[in-house]
Amino acid sequence: MKVSTMAEFMAKGEQPEVLFWVGCAGSFDQRAQKITKAFATILDKAGVRYAILGKEEACTGDPARRAGNEFMFQMMAYQNIQILNGYEIKKIVTTCPHCFNTLKNEYPALGGNYDVIHHTSFLQELIEQGKIKFTDSNEWKGKSITYHDSCYLGRANEIYEAPRKVLESLDMELREMKRCKSKGLCCGAGGAQMFKEEEKGDKRINTERADEAIETKADFVASACPFCNTMMTDGIKNRDEEVKTEVLDIAEIIAKAIQ
Amino acid sequence: MALIAELLFGLITVAAFFLFGKNLFAIRRNILIGKEINLSDQPSRRWKNVLLLALGQKKMFRNPLVAVLHIIVYVGFIIINIELLEIIVDGILGTHRAFASYLGSCYNFVINSFEILAALVFIACVIFFSRRNIIRLKRFISKDLNGWPRSDANAILITEIVLMSLFLIMNAADPASDFVISSHIKPLLKSFSEAQLNIIEQTAWWIHILGIYAFMNYLPYSKHLHIILAFPNAYFASLLPKGEMHNMVSIQNEVLYAMQPELAPTDAAAPEKFGARDVMDLSWKNLMDAYSCTECGRCSTACPANSTGKLLSPRKIMMSTRDRLEEVGKNFNKHKQFVEDGKSLLHDYISVEELRACTTCNACVEECPVSISPLDIIIELRRSLIMEESNAPSEWNGMFSNIENNFAPWKFSPDDRDAWTTQS
């Protein structure tokens, strides 16, 4: 697919409406790449003029900071802010709640001030503005789904409604897990846990969460974070041999229903 | 005889308040061992937190039944203590129900309300006691509370139950009284003569007031200090989004000066300690958090690591911080300054394994009814582990070097970052 970079926009002397911050998972992880492509497809179809940084994008530093490595975080933040400010970026949309949180809450203190929006809120806006239209017989209608709150979207930034509103706009039946919204249980990936083996215990955190998702007997599990997606997919795979409940990102669900 | 009693009572009252004040100052001194942090911005939002979180106990209502019981104990505790004023006046002046003549018919109404509250507090405390000891809720039988903390919690509940009983018995034994609850206790005291009743009333009166003074002076040593500290702790609670970590300006500047040496000042400051190794490296708010913790365990129940059997327990993080701070405080008292004792919060009180289990999910922060952030302490200790000790699991070291060399936590070539655009 044709995706323009900021450098290309700059060369033409133009500014996009929004910068799509793809993130490391969205760029490199095979599963998350599908989410990235789904979201890019939606942006194209909704007629949003967007750009990516491409090879100029780098890790926000979130996992390093949360592991305790402030030096590495500050190094990454410095480089990213230099590039973002260089391109005079005003608005950023991202499919990763960790990138979202860092760009939105932690870069301002370092001189990076942008209007940062998570893709679930962005999708909700596009739907409300009528820029996204669903096919009459969208395949999700009447299907049940349970939404897993990402900690960095939910508790960290109090975004609970946008992803749910998006799912409801597809006439899906939303089933809540035992613990949801501000009580939502973590998938186990945050705080740089994604990049190390879990400490010893009785049960893996993603198994615990997968059990709660399976308990709802929903047809699908929705996520809004590439890390949650990996953890939930693995958790369900380990638990649910027969019923293969699919874990899908909100963007993938929308992309399949869009005209 | 009466004069001696009045004098004795006056002395005990002065001593009780003096000791209590002294202990509170000692706690204040300990809290101020922590590093300075400015938390006085946006006063209107802060007062709102005091009203909603401390006074209104908003977080308690995540479980409405428990919230109602807790409100009863709390309101009962405060309101019945108004009666304490009369008790103190009576004790010092040798009067009997000194306020009765001033309040007239209102007096009966006031005491009746106190009695109803006392009965409700009694019931609520019995329920709380059975939740801990008979129903044995998971968060109360956790190993976090082994030893003194469990006795502490039970001692408080038993004291409350006894105090409320004494208040009602005292009223029942007063021959002239006719109050709504204690009148039902009167039949039990029927067989006693008036002189005996007088002794019972006096005894109940004395044990009640001495019990309250004892309770007051027990507070500074107990988890129950939250009845005072919940208020300042709500006021000074972080107003940042929960996902935002405290910025380390020293490192921000160090990176800036490395990238743009022309900006570096000639008198570069001496390098400070990174993160927290001990309580004095934490902020005073972290330390006030430790004294505010009532060890209810809602944080640990919500913690994904704790609930799947990992060593980490956010409640234990707070208890360890308070224990270490008490120790450091004693060290200060003894030597007039802190003398190295070969121990630290990190390693001696909180282990690496505990810190490594945290997913920074903020569930503990969200749950805490008294605005504590165990996460803040965990992060500061993690910073010390990584930046002072280079103590990281090998996978994290790999992640760090990937970020440094490939600008992503995985080993992919940065040139492939936009490869997804050309894949089908």
Contacts between the chains, C-beta under 8 A, distances in Angstrom:
chain1	res1	chain2	res2	distance
A	1	B	421	5.9
A	2	B	421	7.5
A	3	B	418	7.4
A	3	B	421	4.4
A	5	B	418	7.3
A	22	B	417	7.6
A	22	B	420	7.7
A	24	B	407	8.0
A	24	B	408	4.0
A	24	B	409	5.9
A	24	B	410	6.9
A	26	B	420	7.7
A	27	B	408	7.1
A	27	B	412	7.9
A	27	B	416	7.8
A	27	B	417	4.7
A	27	B	418	7.2
A	27	B	419	7.8
A	27	B	420	6.4
A	28	B	408	6.0
A	28	B	410	5.8
A	28	B	412	4.5
A	28	B	416	7.1
A	28	B	417	7.3
A	29	B	410	7.8
A	33	B	420	4.5
A	33	B	423	7.2
A	36	B	420	5.6
A	37	B	420	6.3
A	40	B	421	7.8
A	52	B	418	6.7
A	52	B	421	7.8
A	54	B	417	6.6
A	54	B	418	4.2
A	55	B	414	6.1
A	55	B	415	6.2
A	55	B	417	5.3
A	55	B	418	6.0
A	57	B	407	7.8
A	57	B	417	6.0
A	58	B	407	3.6
A	58	B	408	7.5
A	58	B	414	7.5
A	59	B	403	5.0
A	59	B	407	5.6
A	59	B	408	5.3
A	59	B	409	6.2
A	61	B	403	7.3
A	63	B	399	6.2
A	63	B	403	7.6
A	63	B	409	5.4
A	64	B	399	7.5
A	64	B	400	6.2
A	64	B	403	5.7
A	65	B	245	6.1
A	66	B	245	7.4
A	66	B	360	5.2
A	66	B	379	7.4
A	66	B	382	7.9
A	67	B	382	6.7
A	67	B	386	6.2
A	67	B	392	6.8
A	67	B	396	5.3
A	67	B	399	7.4
A	67	B	400	7.7
A	68	B	275	6.6
A	68	B	379	7.2
A	68	B	382	3.5
A	68	B	383	4.4
A	68	B	384	7.5
A	68	B	385	5.8
A	68	B	386	3.5
A	68	B	387	6.6
A	68	B	392	7.7
A	69	B	386	5.0
A	69	B	387	7.0
A	69	B	392	7.8
A	69	B	400	5.8
A	70	B	248	4.8
A	70	B	251	4.8
A	70	B	274	7.0
A	70	B	275	7.9
A	70	B	383	6.0
A	70	B	387	6.5
A	71	B	251	5.8
A	71	B	254	7.7
A	71	B	255	7.1
A	71	B	387	6.8
A	72	B	400	5.8
A	72	B	403	5.9
A	72	B	404	6.6
A	74	B	248	7.5
A	74	B	251	5.1
A	74	B	252	5.3
A	74	B	254	7.6
A	74	B	255	4.2
A	75	B	255	5.6
A	75	B	404	7.7
A	76	B	403	6.6
A	76	B	407	7.5
A	78	B	255	5.3
A	78	B	256	6.9
A	78	B	259	6.0
A	101	B	241	7.8
A	101	B	243	4.0
A	101	B	244	7.6
A	104	B	241	8.0
A	105	B	240	7.3
A	105	B	241	5.1
A	105	B	243	5.5
A	105	B	244	3.9
A	106	B	244	5.9
A	106	B	245	6.6
A	106	B	247	7.1
A	109	B	247	4.6
A	109	B	252	7.9
A	110	B	247	7.2
A	110	B	252	6.1
A	151	B	359	7.3
A	151	B	360	7.6
A	151	B	361	4.0
A	151	B	362	6.0
A	151	B	363	7.5
A	152	B	243	5.5
A	155	B	242	5.4
A	155	B	243	7.8
A	155	B	361	7.0
A	155	B	362	4.2
A	155	B	363	6.9
A	155	B	365	7.6
A	155	B	366	5.1
A	156	B	241	6.4
A	156	B	242	4.9
A	156	B	243	2.8
A	156	B	362	5.9
A	157	B	241	5.7
A	157	B	242	7.7
A	157	B	243	5.6
A	158	B	241	7.6
A	182	B	366	5.4
A	183	B	62	7.6
A	183	B	302	7.1
A	183	B	363	7.7
A	183	B	366	7.7
A	185	B	304	5.7
A	185	B	307	8.0
A	185	B	363	7.5
A	186	B	304	4.2
A	186	B	359	4.8
A	186	B	361	3.7
A	186	B	363	6.7
A	188	B	304	6.3
A	188	B	359	6.1
A	189	B	359	7.1
A	190	B	359	4.1
A	190	B	360	5.1
A	190	B	361	5.3
A	191	B	358	5.3
A	191	B	359	4.5
A	191	B	360	3.4
A	191	B	361	7.3
A	192	B	396	6.5
A	192	B	399	7.0
A	193	B	359	5.1
A	194	B	409	7.8
A	195	B	395	5.7
A	195	B	396	6.3
A	195	B	398	7.7
A	195	B	399	4.1
A	195	B	409	5.6
A	196	B	356	7.6
A	196	B	393	5.1
A	196	B	395	4.1
A	196	B	396	5.7
A	196	B	399	7.7
A	197	B	393	7.6
A	197	B	395	6.7
A	198	B	310	7.7
A	198	B	357	7.8
A	199	B	305	7.1
A	199	B	310	4.9
A	199	B	311	6.7
A	199	B	312	7.4
A	199	B	353	5.9
A	199	B	356	5.5
A	199	B	357	4.1
A	200	B	310	7.2
A	200	B	311	8.0
A	201	B	305	7.2
A	201	B	308	4.8
A	201	B	309	3.5
A	201	B	310	4.1
A	201	B	311	7.9
A	201	B	357	7.7
A	202	B	308	6.0
A	202	B	309	3.1
A	203	B	308	4.4
A	203	B	309	6.2
A	204	B	308	6.7
A	205	B	304	4.7
A	205	B	305	7.1
A	205	B	308	5.3
A	205	B	359	7.1
A	208	B	304	7.2
A	208	B	307	7.1
A	208	B	308	5.4
A	209	B	304	7.9
